Amino acid sequence: MKEGEYIKVSGPLGKFYFNMIDEQFMDIKNLVLIAGGLGVTPLVSILKYIAQNGLYFVNVKLIYSANTVGDFCFINDILEIMKEHSNIECHLLTSPTEEIPKHLESILKHDRIDSNFLQKSLTSEELKNACYYLCGPLPMVKDVSAYLQQLSVPFDRIKFQ
């Protein structure tokens, strides 16, 4: 590309978003965001949208899994948002061989996203009414979607990318 040439740019496309102006989201009071690895990227955008727009009436639970502590992305952003917004909570999950850093002790656990973890971590209100966003490696997304459906979450409340 040479200086002075024009390019065409368009906005984000797709159906993997959260916007309170959109009619399909107007009644949502609970969001559960489930990420594996870099799949957290669009979910952090949703967290930032909720925080920046003062949507304190939307309760958000982020469940984020990575192979190692060093593989977690956006940790400082997530911690900052949680510190300022009591309606947003986070569960970080990693392998049992990892040492837990002091600043993450309250939110980091040696666990994996499976049916048992979800059953322990999700409230009855979340199971009944939450909208779920899944993003990460395809096998994880398929497995978590199946686990949620086993817990009686309707498929139409599960969004994935």
Secondary structure as GFF3:
##gff-version 3
##sequence-region A 1 161
A	DSSP	three_ten_helix	23	25	.	.	.	ID=ss1
A	DSSP	beta_strand	30	36	.	.	.	ID=ss2
A	DSSP	three_ten_helix	37	39	.	.	.	ID=ss3
A	DSSP	alpha_helix	40	52	.	.	.	ID=ss4
A	DSSP	beta_strand	59	65	.	.	.	ID=ss5
A	DSSP	three_ten_helix	69	71	.	.	.	ID=ss6
A	DSSP	alpha_helix	75	84	.	.	.	ID=ss7
A	DSSP	beta_strand	88	94	.	.	.	ID=ss8
A	DSSP	three_ten_helix	102	104	.	.	.	ID=ss9
A	DSSP	beta_strand	108	110	.	.	.	ID=ss10
A	DSSP	alpha_helix	115	121	.	.	.	ID=ss11
A	DSSP	alpha_helix	124	129	.	.	.	ID=ss12
A	DSSP	beta_strand	131	135	.	.	.	ID=ss13
A	DSSP	alpha_helix	138	150	.	.	.	ID=ss14
A	DSSP	three_ten_helix	155	157	.	.	.	ID=ss15
A	DSSP	beta_strand	158	160	.	.	.	ID=ss16
###
